[in-house]
Amino acid sequence: MKTRVSLAIWLILGVLAGCGDDASSEDADILEETGDEAGDVTGDDGLDTEDGDIPETTETDTEIEAETDAADDGDAEETDVPFCAANPDGTPCDDGDLCTTGESCSGGICSGGTAVTCDDSDLCTDDACDPATGDCAYTPNTAPCDDGDPCTLDDACNAGDCASGAPRDCTAFDDDCNVGRCNSLDGTCYADPVADDTPCDDLDACTSGELCAAGLCGGATTTDCSALDDQCNLGVCLPADGTCAAEPVPDDTACDDLETCTTADVCLAGACTGVRPDVDGDGYSALGCLDGDDCEDTLWDVNPGAVEGPVGRATCFDRLDDDCDGFSDFADTACDGLDFGILDSPATAEVNAGAMSPLIRCRAYEPGETETPGPMTGLTVQVGVGPYRTDPTDSAAWTWSAIDYLGQGGPSSFSDVFAGSFAAPAPGQYSYACRFSTDAGTTWLYADTDGNGAASPANGIQVDRLGTVTVIVNNHLLLTEVCVVSTGREFVEIHNPTANPVDLSNYFLTDTADSMTTWRYWDLVTGSGSIRSWDFVAHFPAGSTIPAGGRITIAMGSAVNFNLNFSADPDYELCPGSPDDGSVPNMVPAWLGAACGATGPLNNSSETLVLFYWNGTTDLVQDVDIFQWGNTDEAVVKTGITRDGPDAGTGTSAYLSDSAVASQFAYTPAPHATTATFERLELGESTESSSGGNGITGHNEPSEDYTTTWRTSTAATPGT
């Protein structure tokens, strides 16, 4: 309990004392009421120090609270006076925490008590003293512990006890004949054998009936493959699948092939092989044996085992009676057929993938049959294409197509000429040939470019003399020849490698790609600017076409000068002569400038020639083909350029990326004579990016490596 001295009362008594006897009477009553408590504070009764208890008259918070009541308004103020502040050091006190004992005053503060000990020495409880009651509490936890068994892992406390964790995994020691177990002494795993005679599998497909014995799988029966044993082979079992196979013994192991006509029999690749005698010494050995000899080895012109023919095969030209019937080569009915057959023309061809080849001409001659107009009765003619330089007489990879009678031809027009095409296979290089049959395809005479048959040299088919076709991938027009030396000889050749004719009305030819000009060919759509006097831009006359597979020639000068140099007219002329006789169509100048310059359209040392397409309305032109020689000073780069053409729309369109100048490769020719020309080596544009460009088919035309796709030729060949 607290001893309270009301300071407020003393104040009131002081006031009342000045007011009369009644006040002193009240004062006496108050003093009487509080005297004992005041005496307690001053230590009249003192503290019981024998047992350290705090007297009942003091509060446990060691404070003496003075209380004064205000007489006028009823408010009260409390002032706490610390117990130890009023008592000397060493005076027993109470800090209010029941979990401490033996506290005493020190420096005016109650401290120095001894904490109550609550340790029950159990890892599975959390020990603590409750400050409110002073009692110890033991709360179960889940702390890690050890249950004393090395074969358990991750033991943990549970409800105050140490609970065992998961058993140690020893399954790595399991197999058909063992069970993995844990050693309770040290926690290590070991293999505990199962009962002997337990069935097991040794994983060998060539064994069966295995049993366990002392932890090992064995006692199996091996698969018997002896049925495959012979002189040159041993039957073995394949462990992978348990099947039997014949394994050859070492080559040259002695054996007997059971043929009386052979000697020195030895095993070779699992077969017993003997040497047949060559009785007559002609280089051929007998197949059979009649007293060590037979007809196949007594006649010098017999190739034993072979058959004569069919027509076109080498056995029809070897001067041997191959089938031992008394007749050799064309005296044998198996070789009797056409007197002569040949792949007439062309010897080489180039065709676009998916298109038909040019006409292949095949010619046949048979006395008394082909010498008169009309096809020979019963004669079938086909043209075939197959893998490059493979024998068409002995390959299933060749495909054949029937072709039609064309008319008479050859020497004295005594031969039947047939012509037809084949469908181009996938891009690549292939061979083609002709074949002829007089018996509805039972036998064939095969022919290359130097002929075959009774009237031809006895060489049969020679793969290096077959026709050669190159299949390319291209679906747009190409610049194929450019002659730049001598103004009167200058020309450009354009080829159509596609399977369809092309309308040239919207195709333009130009050399205005120079970055120094104020107008380049893609500015045609804007109708502004000007070109240099020596440049040109022109398009083909309306209605002009180039046939499928065809070539056209544009004379850069006049048709007259072109004819003087090449003894033929060009298809078009860029710079007509004066007067123009109108015999050759003129290229049409673009309205922006002249069609040809005063110094000649093409520069000998360096130039960029562009064939492009524009339909007259779109914002952008489309590159068709480009040839760049000498250097890259006039490289075509339209990347990001925008133009607004004369179409109804008001917005601009932007070109895709062309190859940067540093990534372009101009053809760099050596100085050449006036008869020389530039010509394209291949039509497939194999070095050119085929997508993401400004080309008419999406190609990036400036990306072509002209150093590998063009060459300098010693003679110009316009139109061929």
C-alpha positions in Angstrom: 0.0 0.0 0.0 1.1 3.6 -0.4 1.5 6.1 2.4 -0.1 9.2 1.1 0.6 12.7 2.6 -1.8 15.2 1.2 0.2 18.4 0.7 -3.0 20.1 -0.4 -4.4 19.6 3.1 -1.5 21.3 4.7 -2.0 24.3 2.4 -5.6 24.4 3.3 -4.9 24.2 7.0 -2.5 27.1 6.7 -5.3 29.1 5.1 -7.8 28.1 7.7 -5.5 28.8 10.6 -5.7 32.4 9.7 -9.5 32.3 9.5 -10.4 31.2 13.1 -10.8 28.4 15.6 -12.9 26.2 13.4 -10.0 25.8 11.0 -7.6 24.8 13.8 -10.1 22.2 14.9 -10.2 20.7 11.4 -6.4 20.9 11.4 -6.1 18.9 14.5 -8.4 16.2 13.1 -6.3 16.0 9.9 -3.1 15.7 11.9 -4.6 13.0 14.0 -5.7 11.2 10.9 -2.3 11.4 9.1 0.0 11.3 12.1 0.6 7.5 12.0 1.3 7.5 8.3 3.7 10.4 8.6 5.4 8.5 11.3 5.8 5.5 9.0 7.4 7.7 6.4 9.9 9.1 8.8 10.9 5.7 9.9 9.4 5.5 13.4 8.4 2.0 12.7 11.3 1.3 10.3 11.7 -1.5 7.7 11.9 -5.1 8.6 15.5 -5.9 7.5 15.7 -9.4 8.8 14.0 -11.1 5.8 14.4 -8.2 3.3 10.7 -7.7 2.9 9.4 -4.3 2.2 7.0 -3.1 5.0 3.4 -3.5 4.3 3.0 0.3 4.6 5.0 0.8 1.4 4.1 0.3 -2.3 6.1 -2.2 -4.4 7.0 0.5 -6.9 9.2 2.0 -4.1 7.6 5.4 -4.4 5.9 7.5 -1.8 3.2 9.5 -3.5 2.3 12.9 -2.1 -1.1 13.9 -2.9 -2.5 17.4 -2.6 -6.1 18.2 -3.2 -7.0 21.6 -4.4 -9.6 23.0 -2.1 -11.1 25.5 -4.6 -11.6 23.5 -7.8 -11.3 19.8 -6.6 -8.3 19.1 -8.9 -5.4 17.1 -7.6 -1.7 16.8 -8.4 0.4 13.7 -7.7 4.1 13.8 -7.2 6.0 10.4 -7.1 9.0 10.2 -4.8 11.3 7.2 -5.6 11.7 4.8 -2.7 15.4 4.5 -3.2 15.8 8.2 -3.5 14.8 8.5 0.1 16.8 5.5 1.4 20.5 4.7 1.6 22.3 2.3 -0.8 21.9 -1.3 0.3 18.4 -0.9 1.5 16.4 -3.9 0.3 13.8 -3.0 -2.4 11.5 -4.5 -5.0 12.0 -3.7 -8.7 8.5 -5.1 -9.5 9.8 -8.1 -11.5 8.8 -11.4 -9.8 11.5 -13.1 -11.9 14.3 -11.4 -9.9 15.2 -11.6 -6.1 17.5 -9.8 -3.7 17.2 -6.3 -5.2 18.7 -3.4 -3.2 18.9 0.4 -3.6 22.0 1.7 -5.4 22.5 5.3 -6.3 18.8 6.0 -5.8 17.7 3.1 -8.1 16.4 -0.4 -7.2 18.6 -2.9 -9.0 21.0 -5.8 -8.7 18.5 -8.6 -8.4 19.3 -12.3 -9.2 17.3 -13.8 -12.1 15.2 -16.9 -11.4 16.7 -20.0 -13.1 14.3 -22.0 -15.4 16.6 -24.3 -17.3 15.2 -27.9 -17.5 18.2 -29.1 -19.6 15.7 -30.2 -22.3 16.6 -29.2 -26.0 13.0 -29.7 -27.0 11.6 -26.9 -24.7 12.0 -23.2 -24.7 12.5 -22.2 -21.0 11.3 -18.8 -19.6 10.1 -17.1 -16.3 6.8 -15.2 -16.3 7.4 -11.7 -14.8 3.8 -11.4 -13.7 3.8 -14.6 -11.6 7.5 -15.6 -11.2 6.7 -19.1 -12.4 8.8 -21.0 -14.9 7.2 -22.0 -18.3 8.6 -24.9 -20.5 7.2 -24.5 -24.1 7.8 -27.4 -26.6 9.7 -26.4 -29.8 10.7 -27.9 -33.1 14.5 -27.5 -32.8 16.9 -29.9 -34.6 17.9 -32.8 -32.4 19.5 -36.2 -32.6 17.5 -39.4 -31.9 20.7 -41.4 -31.6 20.0 -43.4 -34.8 22.7 -42.6 -37.6 20.3 -44.1 -40.2 17.8 -41.2 -39.8 18.2 -37.7 -41.2 16.9 -34.3 -40.2 15.6 -35.3 -36.6 13.5 -32.6 -35.0 11.7 -31.9 -31.7 8.0 -32.7 -31.6 5.7 -32.2 -28.6 8.7 -32.0 -26.3 10.4 -35.2 -27.6 13.1 -35.8 -30.3 11.3 -37.3 -33.3 13.2 -39.4 -35.9 13.6 -37.9 -39.4 13.5 -39.5 -42.8 15.4 -42.8 -43.2 18.7 -42.6 -45.1 18.2 -43.4 -48.8 20.3 -46.5 -49.8 18.4 -47.4 -53.0 21.5 -46.8 -55.0 22.6 -50.2 -53.8 19.4 -51.9 -55.0 19.6 -54.3 -57.9 18.1 -57.6 -58.9 20.3 -59.4 -56.3 20.7 -56.9 -53.6 18.7 -54.5 -51.3 20.3 -51.2 -50.2 20.3 -51.0 -46.4 21.7 -48.6 -43.7 24.3 -49.6 -41.1 22.9 -48.5 -37.7 26.4 -48.3 -36.2 27.8 -45.7 -38.5 25.0 -44.7 -40.9 26.7 -46.0 -44.1 24.8 -47.8 -46.9 25.6 -51.3 -48.0 24.2 -53.9 -50.4 22.4 -56.7 -48.6 22.1 -59.8 -50.9 18.7 -61.2 -51.5 18.0 -64.9 -51.1 20.0 -67.1 -53.4 18.2 -68.5 -56.5 16.1 -65.3 -56.8 15.5 -64.8 -60.6 17.5 -61.8 -62.0 18.5 -60.2 -65.3 22.2 -59.7 -66.3 21.0 -57.3 -69.1 22.6 -59.5 -71.8 20.0 -60.3 -74.4 22.0 -63.4 -75.3 21.5 -65.1 -71.9 18.5 -66.6 -70.1 17.6 -68.3 -66.8 19.9 -66.1 -64.6 19.7 -66.5 -60.8 21.1 -64.6 -57.8 24.0 -66.2 -55.8 25.7 -64.2 -53.0 24.5 -61.0 -54.4 25.6 -61.7 -58.0 23.5 -62.4 -61.0 24.8 -65.4 -63.0 24.3 -69.0 -64.0 22.7 -68.0 -67.3 22.2 -70.1 -70.4 23.8 -68.6 -73.6 21.8 -68.4 -76.8 22.9 -71.0 -79.3 23.7 -69.5 -82.7 25.7 -72.4 -84.1 23.2 -73.0 -86.8 24.8 -70.1 -88.7 28.3 -71.6 -88.5 30.0 -72.6 -91.8 33.5 -72.6 -93.2 33.6 -68.8 -93.5 31.2 -67.7 -90.8 30.6 -68.1 -87.0 27.2 -67.8 -85.6 27.2 -65.1 -82.9 24.5 -63.6 -80.7 24.1 -59.9 -80.8 23.9 -58.6 -77.2 21.8 -55.6 -78.2 18.7 -57.6 -79.3 19.6 -61.2 -78.7 19.4 -62.2 -82.4 21.8 -64.4 -84.1 24.1 -63.2 -86.9 26.8 -64.7 -89.1 30.2 -63.1 -88.4 32.8 -63.7 -91.2 36.0 -65.4 -90.2 39.2 -63.6 -91.2 39.7 -63.3 -95.0 42.1 -65.8 -96.6 40.9 -68.6 -94.2 41.1 -71.8 -96.2 37.8 -73.3 -97.3 36.2 -75.5 -100.0 33.6 -74.0 -102.3 32.6 -77.6 -103.4 33.3 -76.7 -107.1 35.7 -79.1 -108.8 36.8 -76.4 -111.3 38.2 -74.0 -108.7 41.4 -74.0 -106.8 43.0 -72.1 -103.9 39.6 -71.6 -102.2 39.7 -69.1 -99.4 37.1 -67.1 -97.4 36.5 -63.6 -98.5 33.9 -61.4 -96.7 32.2 -64.5 -95.4 32.0 -66.3 -98.8 34.2 -69.2 -99.9 35.8 -68.1 -103.2 37.9 -70.2 -105.6 39.9 -69.4 -108.7 38.5 -70.7 -112.0 41.0 -72.0 -114.4 41.6 -70.2 -117.7 42.1 -73.2 -119.9 42.9 -71.5 -123.2 44.7 -68.5 -121.7 42.4 -65.9 -123.3 41.9 -64.0 -120.0 38.5 -65.6 -119.4 37.7 -68.4 -116.9 35.2 -71.1 -117.4 31.9 -71.0 -115.6 31.2 -74.7 -115.7 33.4 -77.7 -115.7 33.4 -80.6 -118.3 36.7 -82.3 -118.0 38.1 -79.0 -116.8 36.9 -77.3 -120.0 33.7 -76.1 -121.8 32.6 -73.9 -124.8 32.8 -70.8 -122.7 36.5 -71.1 -122.3 37.6 -72.7 -125.6 36.4 -69.8 -127.8 38.6 -66.7 -127.7 35.7 -64.3 -128.4 33.5 -65.3 -125.5 33.0 -63.3 -122.2 31.6 -66.0 -119.9 28.5 -65.1 -117.9 27.7 -62.0 -119.8 24.7 -61.5 -122.1 24.7 -59.9 -125.5 22.9 -56.5 -125.7 20.5 -54.9 -125.3 21.0 -52.4 -128.1 23.3 -49.6 -127.1 25.1 -51.6 -124.4 28.9 -52.1 -124.5 28.4 -55.8 -125.1 27.2 -55.0 -128.6 30.6 -53.4 -129.4 33.1 -55.8 -127.7 33.6 -58.3 -130.6 32.8 -61.2 -128.3 30.1 -63.8 -128.4 29.0 -62.9 -124.9 26.1 -65.3 -124.6 27.9 -68.2 -126.3 25.3 -68.6 -129.0 27.7 -68.4 -131.9 26.8 -64.8 -132.8 28.6 -61.6 -131.6 27.7 -57.9 -131.5 25.3 -56.8 -134.3 25.2 -60.4 -135.7 23.4 -61.3 -132.5 19.6 -60.6 -132.5 19.9 -59.0 -129.0 22.0 -56.2 -130.6 20.0 -55.8 -133.8 18.2 -52.5 -133.9 18.6 -49.1 -135.4 21.7 -48.7 -137.5 22.4 -45.3 -135.9 21.1 -42.9 -133.3 22.5 -39.6 -132.0 21.7 -36.7 -129.7 21.7 -34.1 -132.5 21.4 -30.8 -130.6 21.9 -28.9 -128.4 25.0 -30.2 -126.6 24.3 -27.8 -123.6 21.2 -26.0 -122.3 20.3 -23.7 -119.5 16.7 -23.6 -118.2 14.9 -22.0 -115.3 13.6 -24.3 -112.5 10.1 -25.4 -113.2 10.2 -24.5 -116.9 10.5 -26.8 -119.9 13.9 -27.3 -121.5 14.6 -26.0 -125.0 13.8 -28.5 -127.8 16.1 -31.4 -127.8 16.7 -33.0 -131.2 17.3 -36.7 -131.5 18.1 -38.3 -134.9 17.8 -41.9 -136.0 19.0 -43.8 -139.2 18.0 -47.2 -140.4 18.6 -48.2 -144.1 15.4 -48.6 -146.0 13.3 -47.2 -143.1 14.2 -43.6 -142.4 15.3 -42.5 -145.9 11.8 -41.5 -146.9 9.6 -38.8 -145.4 7.6 -39.8 -142.3 8.6 -41.5 -139.1 9.9 -45.1 -139.2 7.2 -47.6 -138.4 7.4 -48.9 -134.8 10.1 -46.5 -133.8 9.8 -45.0 -130.3 12.0 -42.0 -129.3 12.5 -40.5 -125.9 14.6 -37.8 -124.3 15.8 -38.3 -120.7 17.4 -36.3 -118.0 19.3 -37.7 -115.0 22.2 -37.1 -112.5 25.2 -35.4 -114.1 27.4 -37.7 -116.0 25.8 -41.0 -114.9 25.1 -43.9 -117.3 21.5 -43.7 -118.5 21.6 -47.4 -119.5 22.1 -48.5 -115.9 20.4 -45.9 -113.6 16.8 -45.7 -112.3 17.4 -42.0 -111.5 16.8 -41.0 -115.1 13.4 -39.8 -116.2 12.2 -40.2 -119.8 9.7 -38.4 -122.0 8.4 -39.3 -125.4 9.2 -36.8 -128.2 7.6 -36.2 -131.6 8.7 -36.7 -135.2 9.9 -33.4 -136.6 11.0 -34.3 -140.1 13.9 -35.5 -142.2 17.4 -34.4 -141.4 21.0 -35.5 -141.2 23.3 -36.3 -144.2 21.3 -36.4 -147.4 18.2 -36.0 -145.1 18.1 -39.8 -144.8 17.4 -39.7 -141.0 14.3 -39.2 -138.9 14.5 -36.2 -136.6 12.5 -36.1 -133.4 12.3 -33.1 -131.0 10.8 -32.5 -127.6 11.5 -31.0 -124.2 11.7 -32.3 -120.6 10.6 -30.6 -117.4 13.5 -29.0 -115.6 14.3 -30.7 -112.2 15.5 -28.9 -109.1 18.3 -26.3 -109.6 21.6 -27.9 -110.4 23.5 -29.6 -113.2 22.2 -32.6 -115.0 22.9 -34.8 -118.1 20.5 -35.6 -120.9 20.4 -38.2 -123.7 18.2 -39.8 -126.4 17.1 -43.3 -126.7 15.3 -45.3 -129.5 13.3 -48.6 -129.4 12.0 -50.7 -132.3 10.2 -53.2 -130.0 7.9 -51.0 -127.9 10.5 -50.4 -125.2 11.7 -53.9 -124.6 15.2 -52.9 -125.7 16.7 -49.5 -126.2 19.5 -47.9 -128.2 21.0 -45.1 -126.1 22.7 -42.2 -127.8 25.0 -39.3 -126.8 26.3 -36.4 -128.9 28.7 -38.6 -130.9 26.1 -41.2 -131.8 25.5 -44.8 -131.2 24.6 -47.9 -133.1 26.0 -50.1 -135.9 27.2 -47.1 -138.0 28.8 -45.3 -135.0 32.2 -46.0 -133.4 32.2 -49.0 -131.1 32.1 -46.9 -127.9 28.6 -47.1 -126.6 27.5 -44.3 -124.2 30.2 -42.1 -122.9 29.1 -40.0 -119.9 31.3 -37.1 -120.8 29.6 -36.8 -124.2 26.0 -36.6 -122.9 24.1 -33.4 -123.1 24.5 -31.0 -120.2 21.7 -28.9 -118.8 22.0 -26.3 -116.0 18.8 -25.6 -114.1 18.8 -22.2 -112.5 16.4 -20.2 -110.2 15.4 -16.9 -111.8 12.1 -15.3 -112.5 13.1 -11.9 -114.0 15.0 -10.5 -117.0 18.8 -10.4 -116.9 21.6 -8.4 -118.4 23.7 -11.1 -120.0 26.2 -9.3 -122.3 27.5 -5.7 -122.3 30.0 -4.5 -125.0 31.6 -1.2 -124.1 34.6 -0.8 -126.5 34.2 1.3 -129.7 31.1 3.4 -129.9 29.9 1.7 -133.1 30.1 -1.8 -131.4 28.5 -0.9 -128.1 25.4 -3.0 -127.2 23.5 -4.5 -124.3 22.0 -8.0 -124.4 18.9 -8.9 -122.2 17.8 -12.5 -121.6 14.4 -13.8 -120.5 15.1 -17.0 -118.5 11.4 -17.5 -117.5 8.9 -19.8 -119.1 6.7 -16.9 -120.3 7.1 -13.9 -122.7 7.5 -10.5 -120.9 6.0 -7.2 -122.0 8.7 -4.6 -122.1 6.6 -1.5 -122.3 7.4 -0.4 -118.8 11.0 -1.5 -118.7 13.8 1.2 -118.7 17.5 1.1 -119.4 19.8 3.7 -117.8 23.3 4.6 -116.6 22.1 7.5 -114.3 23.0 6.1 -110.9 26.0 8.4 -110.3 25.8 10.2 -106.9 27.3 13.3 -108.6 24.2 13.9 -110.6 21.2 16.0 -109.6 18.9 13.3 -111.0 19.1 9.6 -110.7 16.9 6.9 -112.2 14.6 6.6 -109.2 13.8 10.4 -109.6 11.9 9.5 -112.7 8.7 9.3 -110.7 8.9 13.0 -109.5 9.3 14.5 -113.0 12.0 17.0 -111.8 15.8 17.4 -112.2 18.1 16.9 -115.1 20.8 14.4 -116.2 24.3 14.8 -117.6 24.7 15.0 -121.4 26.6 11.8 -121.6 24.0 9.8 -119.5 20.9 8.2 -120.9 17.5 6.9 -119.7 15.1 5.2 -122.1 12.3 2.7 -122.2 11.2 0.2 -124.8 8.5 1.1 -127.3 4.9 0.3 -126.2 4.0 -3.3 -127.1 7.6 -4.6 -127.1 8.0 -8.2 -125.8 10.8 -10.6 -125.2 9.9 -14.3 -125.7 10.3 -17.0 -123.1 13.9 -18.1 -123.1 14.7 -15.4 -125.6 17.4 -12.7 -125.9 17.2 -9.2 -127.3 20.0 -6.8 -128.3 20.0 -3.0 -127.9 22.6 -1.2 -130.0 24.0 1.7 -127.9 24.8 3.5 -131.2 22.9 3.2 -134.5 21.6 0.1 -136.0 23.7 0.9 -139.1 27.0 0.8 -137.3 26.0 -2.3 -135.3 25.3 -4.1 -138.6 28.7 -3.0 -140.0 30.4 -4.7 -137.0 28.3 -7.8 -136.5 26.6 -8.4 -139.9 23.2 -8.4 -138.3 20.6 -5.9 -137.0 20.0 -5.3 -133.3 16.5 -5.6 -131.9 16.5 -2.0 -130.8 18.8 1.1 -131.2 19.4 3.7 -128.6 21.0 6.4 -130.8 19.5 6.3 -134.3 21.6 7.3 -137.2 20.8 10.3 -139.4 18.8 9.8 -141.3 17.0 7.0 -139.5 15.7 4.5 -142.0 13.2 3.1 -139.4 14.3 -0.5 -139.9 15.0 -1.1 -136.2 12.7 0.2 -133.4 14.2 3.0 -131.4 14.4 3.1 -127.6 12.1 5.9 -126.3 13.9 8.7 -124.3 12.5 9.5 -120.9 11.2 13.1 -121.0 13.8 14.2 -118.5 16.7 14.1 -120.9 18.3 12.7 -124.0 18.5 9.1 -124.9 22.2 9.0 -125.5 25.1 11.3 -124.9 27.5 13.0 -127.4 30.5 10.9 -126.2 28.8 7.5 -126.4 26.4 6.0 -123.8 28.8 3.5 -122.1 32.1 4.2 -120.3 34.9 1.8 -121.1 36.6 1.9 -117.7 33.7 2.1 -115.2 30.0 2.4 -115.3 26.8 1.2 -113.7 24.1 -0.1 -116.0 20.5 -0.6 -114.6 17.5 -2.3 -116.1 14.5 -1.2 -114.1 10.7 -1.2 -114.1 8.2 1.6 -113.6 4.5 1.5 -114.5 4.2 5.3 -114.7 2.2 5.8 -111.5 3.8 4.3 -108.4 6.0 6.1 -105.9 8.9 3.7 -106.4 10.7 2.1 -109.3 11.8 -1.6 -109.2 15.3 -2.8 -110.0 15.3 -5.7 -112.5 19.0 -6.2 -113.0 22.3 -4.3 -112.5 25.8 -4.6 -113.9 28.6 -2.6 -112.3 32.1 -2.6 -113.7 35.4 -0.8 -113.0 34.6 0.6 -109.5 31.7 1.4 -107.1 31.8 5.2 -107.7 28.3 4.9 -109.2 27.0 2.3 -106.8 23.2 2.1 -106.4 22.1 2.9 -102.9 18.5 3.9 -102.3 18.3 2.9 -98.7 15.6 5.0 -96.9 15.0 7.3 -99.8 11.4 8.4 -100.1 9.5 9.5 -103.2 5.9 10.6 -104.0 5.0 9.5 -107.5 2.1 10.7 -109.7 -0.4 8.2 -108.3 -3.6 9.5 -106.7 -2.2 9.2 -103.2 -0.4 12.1 -101.5 1.9 10.1 -99.2 5.4 9.1 -99.9 6.9 5.6 -100.1 10.4 4.6 -98.9 12.9 2.2 -100.5 14.1 -0.8 -98.6 17.8 -1.2 -97.8 20.3 -1.7 -100.7 23.7 -3.1 -99.9 26.1 -0.4 -98.6 28.8 0.8 -101.0 31.4 -1.0 -99.0 29.6 -4.2 -99.5 29.2 -3.9 -103.2 31.6 -5.7 -105.6 32.1 -4.2 -109.1 33.6 -6.3 -111.9 37.2 -5.1 -112.4 38.2 -6.1 -115.9 41.7 -6.0 -117.3 42.3 -3.7 -120.4 40.6 -5.4 -123.3 40.7 -5.3 -127.1 38.0 -3.7 -129.3 36.6 -7.2 -130.0 36.1 -8.0 -126.3 32.9 -7.9 -124.3 31.5 -8.5 -120.8 29.3 -11.5 -120.4 27.3 -13.1 -117.5 28.7 -16.4 -116.4 25.6 -17.8 -114.6 21.9 -17.0 -114.7 21.1 -18.0 -111.1 22.4 -14.9 -109.4 23.8 -17.2 -106.8 25.8 -14.5 -105.0 22.8 -12.1 -104.7 20.5 -11.8 -101.7 17.1 -13.0 -102.9 14.9 -11.2 -100.3 14.4 -7.9 -98.5 15.5 -5.7 -101.5 14.1 -3.3 -104.0 14.2 -5.8 -106.9 11.1 -6.6 -109.0 11.0 -10.0 -107.3 12.3 -8.8 -103.9 16.0 -9.4 -104.7 18.7 -7.0 -103.4 20.1 -6.4 -106.9 23.2 -4.4 -105.8 24.3 -7.2 -103.6 25.5 -9.4 -106.5 29.2 -10.1 -106.6 30.0 -9.2 -110.2 33.6 -10.4 -109.8 32.4 -14.0 -109.8 29.2 -13.8 -112.0 30.7 -11.9 -115.0 33.8 -12.3 -117.1 35.6 -10.7 -120.1 35.2 -12.6 -123.3 37.5 -12.2 -126.3 34.6 -12.1 -128.8 31.2 -10.4 -128.7 28.2 -12.6 -129.4 25.1 -10.4 -129.4 21.8 -12.3 -129.3 23.3 -15.8 -128.6 
